[in-house]
Amino acid sequence: MMNAVPRTKKWMLFAFVAALSLTPRALLACAACYGAPGAAQTRGMNLGIATMLGVTGVVLGGFGGMIFCFARRARRHNPELTP
């Protein structure tokens, strides 16, 4: 009797997946994956990508500026570093 519960759960999961596979409308991709250019989900995804690229650019630019300032400060305090 103890093995009846897991078998029942496995059978119910199998039945659910089988029923889901018989309804092709439920298996279609979302608007972003399917490529609908005018969908709100696609526009939101594109805006999210642009935001992440912008933040990455700002952070990398900040590191580059910091390194440039440190190099300039090091040259100012040590004349041997000037070319």
N, C-alpha and C positions, 0 to 999 in steps of 0.2 A: 504494500500500500504506500510505502514511503516514496517509491519511484514514480508514482502516478502524477504527482504535482509537477515535477520538472518535465515529464513527457507531455503533459497537458499544456504547459507554457510553451514548449517548443512547437507543439502542433498548432497552437493559436498564432504564434509568430509566423510559422510557415504559411498558414491560411491567410494571414493578413498580407504578407508579401506577395503571395500568389494572386490575391484579389486586387492588390495595387498594380501588379504587372498587367492585369487584364483591362485596366482603364488607362489608355494611353494619354489622355488629357492630363492626368495627374503626374505623368512622367516627363512632361515638356519642361524645357529649361526656362529659367527666369528671363526677364527682359534684358538684364545685363549680359547674361551668358549667350542668349539667343541673338543679340545684336540689334535690338530695336533702337535706332538712334534717337527717336523722339521721346522715349519713355523717361519718366521721372527718375526711375531707379538707375538708368544709364547715365543721366546727367549728374545725379548725385555721386555715382561711382567716379566719373571723370573729374568732378570737383574735388573729391577726396584724394585722388591720385595727384592732382595739381597742388593741393595743399601740402601733401607729404613731400613732394619734390621741392616746393618752396621752403618748407621748414628745413629740409636737409641742406639746401643751398645756403640759407642764412647761417646755419650752424657751421658749415664748412668755411664759409666766408669769415665768420667770427674767429675761427681757429687760425685761418691764414693771416688775418689782420693782427691777431695777437702775436703770432710768430714774427711777422714783419716788425712790429713795435719792439719786441724783445731783441731782434737783431740790430735794429737802429739804436736802441739804448745801449747794447753791448759795444757797438762801434763808437758811440759817444764817450763811453767811460774807458775804453781801451784803444788807444790809437794804433796799435799793431794790427787790429782787425780791418782797418780801412784798406781798400785795394790800391 
